[in-house]
Amino acid sequence: MRYVIIGAGPAGVTAAEALRRVDPQGSVTVVGDEPEPPYSRMAIPYLLNGRIEEQGTYLRKAPDHFDKQNIEIRHGRVTRIVPSTRTAELEGGDFLDYDRLLIATGSQPLMPSIPGADLPGVHPCWTLADARQIASRAAAGRRVVLIGAGFIGSIILEALAVRGAALTVLEMGDRMVPRMMNEQAGNLIRRWCEARGVEVRVSTQVAEIQDLGNDMLRVVVTDGEPIEADLVISAVGVRPNVDFLAGTGVEIRTGIVVDSRLQTSVHDIYAAGDVAEGRDFSTGGYAVHAVQPTAADHARIAALNMAGLSAPYQGSLLMNVLDTLGLVSASFGQWMGVEGGETAELLEPDAYRYLCLQFDGDVLVGANSLGHTDHIGAVRGLIQGRKSLGAWKDKLLKNPTRIMEAYVARAKLYA
Ligand SMILES: Cc1cc2nc3c(=O)[nH]c(=O)nc-3n(C[C@H](O)[C@H](O)[C@H](O)COP(=O)(O)OP(=O)(O)OC[C@H]3O[C@@H](n4cnc5c(N)ncnc54)[C@H](O)[C@@H]3O)c2cc1C
């Protein structure tokens, strides 16, 4: 069996290793277009804040790790797939034949479509190459403008602040992390950042970036004073890497649509990770959950199915955990609530603590939390368990911090 995996990020590497475990004889080739050994983007903030060196971002540390497992890591860019001949074509004319193909190509950052977005000194923060550029410009005291305070923007924010950059964050939405946090939580994160010297402007759109010469930039916003900057970082969103699939018949919506076996609409072509739009555990619908744990789960399940085993996927639970300048926040499942559902809320603004639980009937279906770290496993367990809370629902409506007790009680009852 010839397995070809496109993309050498966490999804590609996890799938290759899982395939090797279940099929010791098959040939496993991973094609990746970045020059470095397979690495984890999620380690980039630690590189920027100086906690690790570049090698610390590598997914596997031993240089002979892949050779020892008889996994070929090949550098190259796939430009076309031809399902009828089961061929993946590479830039330069080479091609690879496959029996089972996994697309694990992740996504790429979008740049704002405004004048000046392509100036030197304006960067996304997505690859190791980006991180090197940012590190060279974001020294202590330098002025940095971060466009976008979503999940990725808020993660980078921490690293930039630790480097001592003078930071301004611009967010189009009316609060920070608007697609992950409700108003109370998003506004508390903003207050927390401001109290630590970060300027945060919400409901603000960037109109233009101007080159002032001498490596200086000016960021013009639609409402408010322009801001001068040594570096502008864009974190405004991503799009899946799917261009090479044109003409294949692989169904693409927000990402590549995969079934409960992680197979695409084309037989023997699978997809995993940030590029895949798979089952959403909470809604039963389809969603792109662009986090590393989902990439790894997708990859393991896809690999088992590619190898001919039957491994259904129950869907990924939306779960994002953020550490913003030391304030830990999290969102789970249907954190925004469901129609006809009930909400338990406890806000302690002075202590920067907040807990908001969402119920559908007497089942916990989502949550936002801030400043609470001890209950994350319990919230996840209760949502994934999908079990009726019975009398515990009223107790949680009165005091949501009793979530751990509720979890233990339900675990005993359903054991
Ligand atoms: C700064 C930052 C911080 C993050 N922090 C967190 C975090 O704290 N927690 C978390 O869970 N997630 C985090 N993430 C998200 C996480 O990194 C992604 O969910 C994860 O990398 C997805 O893995 P993947 O393998 O699907 O895609 P990727 O890691 O993007 O890997 C895909 C690879 O495929 C390559 N490729 C694309 N097209 C082709 C082609 N045609 N031919 C060959 N190769 C190709 C790409 O260049 C890339 O190397 C962070 C991301 C960033 C950018």
PDBQT file of the ligand as one rigid body, heavy atoms in Angstrom, charges set to zero:
ROOT
HETATM    1  C1  LIG A 501       1.138  31.557  16.045  1.00  0.00    +0.000 C 
HETATM    2  C2  LIG A 501       0.221  30.388  16.202  1.00  0.00    +0.000 A 
HETATM    3  C3  LIG A 501      -0.097  29.920  17.467  1.00  0.00    +0.000 A 
HETATM    4  C4  LIG A 501      -0.950  28.836  17.631  1.00  0.00    +0.000 A 
HETATM    5  N1  LIG A 501      -1.254  28.419  18.895  1.00  0.00    +0.000 NA
HETATM    6  C5  LIG A 501      -2.053  27.361  19.068  1.00  0.00    +0.000 A 
HETATM    7  C6  LIG A 501      -2.366  26.895  20.384  1.00  0.00    +0.000 A 
HETATM    8  O1  LIG A 501      -1.931  27.472  21.385  1.00  0.00    +0.000 OA
HETATM    9  N2  LIG A 501      -3.138  25.787  20.505  1.00  0.00    +0.000 N 
HETATM   10  C7  LIG A 501      -3.620  25.126  19.411  1.00  0.00    +0.000 A 
HETATM   11  O2  LIG A 501      -4.282  24.112  19.572  1.00  0.00    +0.000 OA
HETATM   12  N3  LIG A 501      -3.372  25.553  18.154  1.00  0.00    +0.000 NA
HETATM   13  C8  LIG A 501      -2.609  26.654  17.963  1.00  0.00    +0.000 A 
HETATM   14  N4  LIG A 501      -2.342  27.104  16.692  1.00  0.00    +0.000 N 
HETATM   15  C9  LIG A 501      -2.992  26.413  15.553  1.00  0.00    +0.000 C 
HETATM   16  C10 LIG A 501      -2.194  25.164  15.182  1.00  0.00    +0.000 C 
HETATM   17  O3  LIG A 501      -0.879  25.529  14.915  1.00  0.00    +0.000 OA
HETATM   18  C11 LIG A 501      -2.841  24.492  13.975  1.00  0.00    +0.000 C 
HETATM   19  O4  LIG A 501      -4.138  24.065  14.348  1.00  0.00    +0.000 OA
HETATM   20  C12 LIG A 501      -2.030  23.294  13.489  1.00  0.00    +0.000 C 
HETATM   21  O5  LIG A 501      -0.772  23.710  13.034  1.00  0.00    +0.000 OA
HETATM   22  C13 LIG A 501      -2.759  22.553  12.374  1.00  0.00    +0.000 C 
HETATM   23  O6  LIG A 501      -1.939  21.523  11.885  1.00  0.00    +0.000 OA
HETATM   24  P1  LIG A 501      -2.038  21.040  10.374  1.00  0.00    +0.000 P 
HETATM   25  O7  LIG A 501      -1.047  19.947  10.249  1.00  0.00    +0.000 OA
HETATM   26  O8  LIG A 501      -3.439  20.814  10.003  1.00  0.00    +0.000 OA
HETATM   27  O9  LIG A 501      -1.578  22.309   9.484  1.00  0.00    +0.000 OA
HETATM   28  P2  LIG A 501      -0.186  23.080   9.421  1.00  0.00    +0.000 P 
HETATM   29  O10 LIG A 501       0.493  23.075  10.734  1.00  0.00    +0.000 OA
HETATM   30  O11 LIG A 501      -0.505  24.411   8.821  1.00  0.00    +0.000 OA
HETATM   31  O12 LIG A 501       0.694  22.217   8.406  1.00  0.00    +0.000 OA
HETATM   32  C14 LIG A 501       0.366  22.125   7.036  1.00  0.00    +0.000 C 
HETATM   33  C15 LIG A 501       1.649  22.031   6.232  1.00  0.00    +0.000 C 
HETATM   34  O13 LIG A 501       1.329  21.727   4.871  1.00  0.00    +0.000 OA
HETATM   35  C16 LIG A 501       2.142  22.515   4.010  1.00  0.00    +0.000 C 
HETATM   36  N5  LIG A 501       1.517  22.634   2.683  1.00  0.00    +0.000 N 
HETATM   37  C17 LIG A 501       0.474  23.415   2.320  1.00  0.00    +0.000 A 
HETATM   38  N6  LIG A 501       0.198  23.247   1.007  1.00  0.00    +0.000 NA
HETATM   39  C18 LIG A 501       1.100  22.350   0.523  1.00  0.00    +0.000 A 
HETATM   40  C19 LIG A 501       1.311  21.778  -0.766  1.00  0.00    +0.000 A 
HETATM   41  N7  LIG A 501       0.541  22.082  -1.822  1.00  0.00    +0.000 N 
HETATM   42  N8  LIG A 501       2.337  20.899  -0.904  1.00  0.00    +0.000 NA
HETATM   43  C20 LIG A 501       3.113  20.553   0.157  1.00  0.00    +0.000 A 
HETATM   44  N9  LIG A 501       2.940  21.068   1.394  1.00  0.00    +0.000 NA
HETATM   45  C21 LIG A 501       1.933  21.956   1.586  1.00  0.00    +0.000 A 
HETATM   46  C22 LIG A 501       2.178  23.852   4.762  1.00  0.00    +0.000 C 
HETATM   47  O14 LIG A 501       3.202  24.697   4.297  1.00  0.00    +0.000 OA
HETATM   48  C23 LIG A 501       2.428  23.336   6.183  1.00  0.00    +0.000 C 
HETATM   49  O15 LIG A 501       3.781  23.117   6.413  1.00  0.00    +0.000 OA
HETATM   50  C24 LIG A 501      -1.492  28.189  16.502  1.00  0.00    +0.000 A 
HETATM   51  C25 LIG A 501      -1.175  28.643  15.207  1.00  0.00    +0.000 A 
HETATM   52  C26 LIG A 501      -0.320  29.738  15.061  1.00  0.00    +0.000 A 
HETATM   53  C27 LIG A 501      -0.008  30.245  13.674  1.00  0.00    +0.000 C 
ENDROOT
TORSDOF 0
